[in-house]
Amino acid sequence: MSGLVIFGTRPEAIKLAPMVASIRDARSAEDVGVVCTGQHAEIMTQTLNSLDLDVDENLNLMQRDQTPMEVVERIIVSLTERYASERPDWVLVQGDTATAFAGALFGYLGESTVIHLEAGLRTHDIHEPWPEEGFRQEIARLAGLHLAPFPCARENLLAEGIGAESIQVVGNTGLDGQQAMLAQLDGDDAAWLPDGDFVLVTMHRRENIGPRLEATCRQLVTILDNYPDLRILWPVHPNPKVRSTAFQFFGDRKDRVMLSEPLDYPKFLHAQRAAKFVVSDSGGVQEEAASLGTRVAIVREKTERPDAVDLGLTRIVSADASGLVDAVNDFMATPVDPASVAEWRALQGDGNAGEAAAAALLKKIENDQAVRQRA
C-alpha cells in the first residue's frame, strides 16, 4: 500500500472526495486505501453515495456517549491492528476531528508522511472549540505537508514555526464538491422546502448541548414571534440530547417549524442556497452557506474563519442574551452584498483545490522517495 486516506465524518468525506478522485486518477487504485472510522455512522452512507466516494473499509467504531479520548483510543487501536504491518508511505487526514488526530498520530508513529488537508485554521484558543482546536494544533506538529485552504491559514502555520516549504495554499476542496453538486441540483424539484422565507438551523456541537441549546431555541421562538411569515427548517442531528431539545421546543409547531432527519448532501446544499439565513454552530456550514450567498449566525464564542466575519457574511452570536435575535434583525433588514460573496469565493480558490492538493501530495511523496533512494 502506497497511501492511506482516513476519515470518519461527513465534512471530512465532502472535502476529501475531490482530492481522492484526483489522486486515484494519477495513481493505481490499489496504491490508495480509503478507510472510514464511522465517527458519523448515521449519516455517512447517504453522503458517500452522493459523493461517489468508494471506501475500502468501514471500521464502524462509533458507540453512543463515547468521550473524545475513547474515540481516539479505539481508532488508533483499530488502525494499528489492520494497517501497521503494511507501512503506508503516507497518511492523509482532513480537518480537526478525533479521526483526523488519531489518523495523524497513527501515521506519525508508523513513520508515514502525514498529509493534513485544511491545515492552519485557528481560533487561537485551545478550549474553543474543544477538542478540535487542540486536535488541529497537534496535527500541525505531526504533519510533513500542510495543505492550507486560505492565505490566513498559511500565516497561522508560519507563526507557529512551521516551515514555509511544507505549506501549500491549495484552496477549499469543499468548494469543488459544492460546485459539482450544484450543477446536478439545478432544476431539481424544491417542493419539499418550506414555503416562503425560512431559516435553516443546524446545531450539534458538544459545548452547545444542554443550556446553550435551550437558550438558542428560546431565541428562535422570539424570532418566530417577531417575523410571522418566517419559517424554520431544522434537520436534527442524531444526538439524542439534540433531538430531545429540538422536539421539546418545536415538536408542536409544525405550522412554522419543519423538524426533519439529517438531509443528504445535495438536499442540504439546496436548503442552504434557498434559506433566508442560517443559524449554525458548524465550521463547514460557515464556508458553504457564505459561498452560496446566504449569511450565517454562528452560535459559538469564536470562529476559525474570520474572513467571512470581516466580509459581513457570518456573525458570531451568543447563545445567551439576545445575540441571535439581534443578528437576525440585521439580516432581515439588509441585503447580502454580492461583492462580499464574490470575495469570499475568491479566497477559497478556483474550484480546483482537489487537483491542487493531490498534485502537492504526489510531489511531496516523489521527493521523499528520491531522498530515501539517495540515502
Sequence and secondary structure as in RCSB ss.txt:
>XXXX:A:sequence
MSGLVIFGTRPEAIKLAPMVASIRDARSAEDVGVVCTGQHAEIMTQTLNSLDLDVDENLNLMQRDQTPMEVVERI
IVSLTERYASERPDWVLVQGDTATAFAGALFGYLGESTVIHLEAGLRTHDIHEPWPEEGFRQEIARLAGLHLAPF
PCARENLLAEGIGAESIQVVGNTGLDGQQAMLAQLDGDDAAWLPDGDFVLVTMHRRENIGPRLEATCRQLVTILD
NYPDLRILWPVHPNPKVRSTAFQFFGDRKDRVMLSEPLDYPKFLHAQRAAKFVVSDSGGVQEEAASLGTRVAIVR
EKTERPDAVDLGLTRIVSADASGLVDAVNDFMATPVDPASVAEWRALQGDGNAGEAAAAALLKKIENDQAVRQRA
>XXXX:A:secstr
  EEEEE SHHHHHHHHHHHHHHHHHS GGGEEEEE  TTHHHHHHHHHHHT   SEE     TT  HHHHHHHH
HHHHHHHHGGG  SEEEEETTSHHHHHHHHHHHHTT EEEEETTT   S TTTTTTHHHHHHHHHHH SEEEESS
HHHHHHHHHTT  GGGEEE   HHHHHHHHHHHHHTT   TTS SSSEEEEE   GGGTTHHHHHHHHHHHHHHH
H TT EEEEE  S HHHHHHHHHHHTT TTTEEEES   HHHHHHHHHH SEEEE  HHHHHHHHHTT  EEEES
S  S HHHHHTTSEEEE SSTTHHHHHHHHHHHS   HHHHHHHHHHT SS HHHHHHHHHHHHHHHHHHHHHH 
